[in-house]
């Protein structure tokens, strides 16, 4: 028997060809652009995806929608001295993925919570939106749940800033093993960023 989450996933996969869904997302983006960078939301936009990566509708879980700007970065051009040969001003590529950046923004906004995971929600020409699932490690319902109380261990404090979330591990190249991944472990810095 097909569950309701399969229908939700199929609806999300076919969102480009569904005019009603596209209109709903268009109206949402009009409202989301005016919101702050990090906004706490009542419930996940993509419930099937949120539940798959660890969300539960119980106390201790928080969902935040984070807005990050798209595209490459730029640096300030030097105003004195000679121009460097390898001068880079425009088209500076960020070495992190923007989902990891969104998780870090949410962690700074809620310093007493621990980032569990995140997922993509929407994008337009200027911004990308992700929803980040955070957990309160000091809440009794989290401490008493054997499936999630591993986040209560102090070793997981600030895990997002150490690249230990799913987005961080992907950006660090830790999804690869064996041939071609020799410069990934123990870290990119240990090999002079030769893996990326």
C-alpha positions as a Markdown table, in Angstrom:
| # | Residue | x | y | z |
|---|---|---|---|---|
| 1 | Unk | 0.0 | 0.0 | 0.0 |
| 2 | Unk | 1.4 | 3.4 | -1.0 |
| 3 | Unk | 1.8 | 5.9 | 1.8 |
| 4 | Unk | 0.9 | 9.5 | 1.6 |
| 5 | Unk | 4.6 | 10.4 | 1.7 |
| 6 | Unk | 5.1 | 8.7 | -1.7 |
| 7 | Unk | 2.4 | 10.9 | -3.2 |
| 8 | Unk | 4.1 | 13.9 | -1.6 |
| 9 | Unk | 7.4 | 13.0 | -3.1 |
| 10 | Unk | 5.9 | 12.3 | -6.5 |
| 11 | Unk | 4.1 | 15.7 | -6.4 |
| 12 | Unk | 7.4 | 17.4 | -5.6 |
| 13 | Unk | 9.3 | 15.6 | -8.4 |
| 14 | Unk | 6.7 | 16.6 | -10.9 |
| 15 | Unk | 6.3 | 20.2 | -9.7 |
| 16 | Unk | 7.6 | 21.7 | -12.9 |
| 17 | Unk | 4.8 | 20.2 | -15.0 |
| 18 | Unk | 2.1 | 21.0 | -12.5 |
| 19 | Unk | 0.7 | 24.6 | -13.1 |
| 20 | Unk | -1.2 | 24.7 | -9.8 |
| 21 | Unk | 1.9 | 23.8 | -7.8 |
| 22 | Unk | 4.0 | 26.3 | -9.7 |
| 23 | Unk | 1.5 | 29.0 | -8.9 |
| 24 | Unk | 1.6 | 28.2 | -5.2 |
| 25 | Unk | 5.4 | 28.2 | -5.1 |
| 26 | Unk | 5.4 | 31.6 | -7.0 |
| 27 | Unk | 3.1 | 33.1 | -4.4 |
| 28 | Unk | 5.3 | 31.6 | -1.6 |
| 29 | Unk | 8.5 | 33.1 | -3.1 |
| 30 | Unk | 6.9 | 36.6 | -3.3 |
| 31 | Unk | 6.4 | 36.4 | 0.5 |
| 32 | Unk | 9.7 | 34.6 | 1.3 |
| 33 | Unk | 11.8 | 37.3 | -0.4 |
| 34 | Unk | 10.6 | 39.9 | 2.2 |
| 35 | Unk | 11.3 | 37.7 | 5.2 |
| 36 | Unk | 14.5 | 37.8 | 7.2 |
| 37 | Unk | 17.4 | 35.5 | 6.3 |
| 38 | Unk | 16.5 | 33.0 | 9.0 |
| 39 | Unk | 12.8 | 32.4 | 9.7 |
| 40 | Unk | 11.4 | 29.8 | 12.1 |
| 41 | Unk | 8.5 | 28.0 | 10.5 |
| 42 | Unk | 5.7 | 26.1 | 12.2 |
| 43 | Unk | 5.9 | 22.9 | 10.1 |
| 44 | Unk | 8.1 | 21.7 | 7.2 |
| 45 | Unk | 7.3 | 22.6 | 3.6 |
| 46 | Unk | 8.3 | 19.2 | 2.4 |
| 47 | Unk | 7.1 | 16.8 | 5.1 |
| 48 | Unk | 8.2 | 13.7 | 3.3 |
| 49 | Unk | 11.8 | 14.9 | 2.9 |
| 50 | Unk | 11.9 | 16.2 | 6.5 |
| 51 | Unk | 10.7 | 13.0 | 8.0 |
| 52 | Unk | 13.2 | 11.0 | 5.9 |
| 53 | Unk | 16.2 | 12.9 | 7.3 |
| 54 | Unk | 15.1 | 12.8 | 10.9 |
| 55 | Unk | 12.3 | 15.3 | 11.7 |
| 56 | Unk | 9.5 | 14.3 | 14.1 |
| 57 | Unk | 6.5 | 16.4 | 15.1 |
| 58 | Unk | 7.3 | 16.6 | 18.8 |
| 59 | Unk | 8.8 | 19.0 | 21.3 |
| 60 | Unk | 12.4 | 19.6 | 20.9 |
| 61 | Unk | 12.5 | 19.9 | 17.1 |
| 62 | Unk | 12.7 | 23.2 | 15.3 |
| 63 | Unk | 12.5 | 23.9 | 11.6 |
| 64 | Unk | 14.0 | 27.1 | 10.2 |
| 65 | Unk | 13.8 | 28.4 | 6.6 |
| 66 | Unk | 17.1 | 30.0 | 5.5 |
| 67 | Unk | 17.7 | 32.3 | 2.6 |
| 68 | Unk | 21.1 | 32.3 | 0.9 |
| 69 | Unk | 22.2 | 34.3 | -2.1 |
| 70 | Unk | 23.1 | 32.5 | -5.3 |
| 71 | Unk | 26.0 | 32.7 | -7.6 |
| 72 | Unk | 29.7 | 33.4 | -7.3 |
| 73 | Unk | 31.3 | 35.8 | -4.9 |
| 74 | Unk | 33.5 | 38.9 | -5.5 |
| 75 | Unk | 36.4 | 40.4 | -3.6 |
| 76 | Unk | 37.4 | 44.0 | -3.0 |
| 77 | Unk | 39.9 | 45.2 | -5.6 |
| 78 | Unk | 43.2 | 46.4 | -4.1 |
| 79 | Unk | 43.5 | 50.2 | -4.1 |
| 80 | Unk | 47.2 | 50.6 | -3.5 |
| 81 | Unk | 50.4 | 49.0 | -4.9 |
| 82 | Unk | 50.8 | 47.0 | -8.0 |
| 83 | Unk | 48.2 | 44.7 | -9.4 |
| 84 | Unk | 48.8 | 41.0 | -8.5 |
| 85 | Unk | 49.3 | 38.7 | -11.4 |
| 86 | Unk | 46.6 | 36.3 | -10.2 |
| 87 | Unk | 44.2 | 39.1 | -9.2 |
| 88 | Unk | 40.7 | 37.7 | -8.6 |
| 89 | Unk | 37.8 | 40.1 | -8.1 |
| 90 | Unk | 34.8 | 38.5 | -9.8 |
| 91 | Unk | 33.6 | 34.9 | -10.2 |
| 92 | Unk | 35.2 | 33.8 | -6.9 |
| 93 | Unk | 33.8 | 30.3 | -6.3 |
| 94 | Unk | 32.8 | 29.4 | -2.7 |
| 95 | Unk | 34.4 | 26.1 | -1.5 |
| 96 | Unk | 31.3 | 25.2 | 0.5 |
| 97 | Unk | 27.9 | 24.3 | -0.9 |
| 98 | Unk | 25.1 | 26.7 | -0.1 |
| 99 | Unk | 23.1 | 24.1 | 2.0 |
| 100 | Unk | 26.1 | 24.0 | 4.4 |
| 101 | Unk | 26.1 | 27.8 | 4.5 |
| 102 | Unk | 22.4 | 27.8 | 5.3 |
| 103 | Unk | 23.0 | 25.3 | 8.1 |
| 104 | Unk | 25.6 | 27.6 | 9.6 |
| 105 | Unk | 23.3 | 30.6 | 9.4 |
| 106 | Unk | 20.6 | 28.7 | 11.2 |
| 107 | Unk | 23.1 | 27.5 | 13.9 |
| 108 | Unk | 24.2 | 31.1 | 14.5 |
| 109 | Unk | 20.6 | 32.2 | 14.8 |
| 110 | Unk | 19.7 | 29.5 | 17.3 |
| 111 | Unk | 22.9 | 28.9 | 19.3 |
| 112 | Unk | 21.3 | 26.6 | 21.9 |
| 113 | Unk | 20.2 | 24.1 | 19.2 |
| 114 | Unk | 22.1 | 21.5 | 17.3 |
| 115 | Unk | 21.7 | 21.2 | 13.5 |
| 116 | Unk | 20.4 | 17.7 | 12.5 |
| 117 | Unk | 20.0 | 18.0 | 8.7 |
| 118 | Unk | 18.6 | 20.2 | 6.0 |
| 119 | Unk | 17.0 | 20.0 | 2.5 |
| 120 | Unk | 16.4 | 22.2 | -0.5 |
| 121 | Unk | 13.1 | 24.1 | -0.8 |
| 122 | Unk | 13.1 | 26.6 | -3.6 |
| 123 | Unk | 15.2 | 29.1 | -5.6 |
| 124 | Unk | 14.8 | 32.1 | -7.9 |
| 125 | Unk | 17.3 | 34.2 | -9.8 |
| 126 | Unk | 18.9 | 35.7 | -6.7 |
| 127 | Unk | 18.3 | 33.4 | -3.7 |
| 128 | Unk | 18.1 | 29.8 | -2.6 |
| 129 | Unk | 16.0 | 28.6 | 0.2 |
| 130 | Unk | 16.7 | 25.6 | 2.4 |
| 131 | Unk | 14.9 | 24.3 | 5.5 |
| 132 | Unk | 17.1 | 23.3 | 8.4 |
| 133 | Unk | 16.1 | 20.8 | 11.1 |
| 134 | Unk | 17.4 | 21.7 | 14.5 |
| 135 | Unk | 17.2 | 19.8 | 17.8 |
| 136 | Unk | 17.3 | 21.0 | 21.4 |
| 137 | Unk | 19.8 | 18.7 | 23.1 |
| 138 | Unk | 18.6 | 19.8 | 26.6 |
| 139 | Unk | 14.9 | 19.1 | 26.1 |
| 140 | Unk | 13.5 | 16.1 | 28.1 |
| 141 | Unk | 11.7 | 14.6 | 25.1 |
| 142 | Unk | 15.0 | 14.6 | 23.2 |
| 143 | Unk | 17.1 | 13.2 | 26.1 |
| 144 | Unk | 14.6 | 10.4 | 26.6 |
| 145 | Unk | 14.4 | 9.3 | 23.0 |
| 146 | Unk | 17.0 | 6.6 | 22.2 |
| 147 | Unk | 16.9 | 7.3 | 18.5 |
| 148 | Unk | 18.0 | 10.9 | 18.8 |
| 149 | Unk | 19.6 | 11.4 | 22.2 |
| 150 | Unk | 23.0 | 11.0 | 20.7 |
| 151 | Unk | 22.9 | 14.7 | 20.0 |
| 152 | Unk | 22.9 | 15.3 | 23.8 |
| 153 | Unk | 26.6 | 14.2 | 23.9 |
| 154 | Unk | 28.8 | 17.2 | 24.2 |
| 155 | Unk | 31.0 | 15.9 | 21.4 |
| 156 | Unk | 28.3 | 16.9 | 18.9 |
| 157 | Unk | 28.3 | 20.5 | 20.0 |
| 158 | Unk | 28.8 | 22.9 | 17.0 |
| 159 | Unk | 28.9 | 19.9 | 14.6 |
| 160 | Unk | 27.8 | 22.0 | 11.7 |
| 161 | Unk | 30.9 | 24.3 | 12.0 |
| 162 | Unk | 33.2 | 21.3 | 11.8 |
| 163 | Unk | 31.6 | 19.9 | 8.7 |
| 164 | Unk | 30.0 | 16.9 | 10.4 |
| 165 | Unk | 26.4 | 17.3 | 8.9 |
| 166 | Unk | 25.4 | 15.6 | 5.7 |
| 167 | Unk | 25.9 | 18.8 | 3.7 |
| 168 | Unk | 29.3 | 19.3 | 5.3 |
| 169 | Unk | 30.5 | 15.8 | 4.5 |
| 170 | Unk | 29.4 | 16.1 | 0.9 |
| 171 | Unk | 31.2 | 19.4 | 0.5 |
| 172 | Unk | 34.4 | 17.9 | 2.0 |
| 173 | Unk | 34.3 | 15.0 | -0.5 |
| 174 | Unk | 33.6 | 12.4 | 2.1 |
| 175 | Unk | 31.0 | 10.6 | 0.0 |
| 176 | Unk | 33.8 | 9.2 | -2.1 |
| 177 | Unk | 36.0 | 6.2 | -1.1 |
| 178 | Unk | 38.9 | 4.4 | -2.6 |
| 179 | Unk | 40.4 | 5.3 | -6.0 |
| 180 | Unk | 40.4 | 9.0 | -6.6 |
| 181 | Unk | 39.7 | 9.9 | -3.0 |
| 182 | Unk | 43.2 | 9.7 | -1.7 |
| 183 | Unk | 43.5 | 13.4 | -0.9 |
| 184 | Unk | 40.1 | 13.6 | 0.9 |
| 185 | Unk | 41.1 | 12.0 | 4.2 |
| 186 | Unk | 41.9 | 12.9 | 6.9 |
| 187 | Unk | 40.9 | 16.4 | 5.7 |
| 188 | Unk | 41.2 | 18.7 | 2.7 |
| 189 | Unk | 43.6 | 21.0 | 4.7 |
| 190 | Unk | 45.9 | 18.1 | 5.4 |
| 191 | Unk | 46.5 | 17.7 | 1.7 |
| 192 | Unk | 46.6 | 21.4 | 0.8 |
| 193 | Unk | 43.1 | 21.4 | -0.8 |
| 194 | Unk | 44.3 | 19.2 | -3.7 |
| 195 | Unk | 41.1 | 17.1 | -3.6 |
| 196 | Unk | 38.9 | 20.0 | -4.7 |
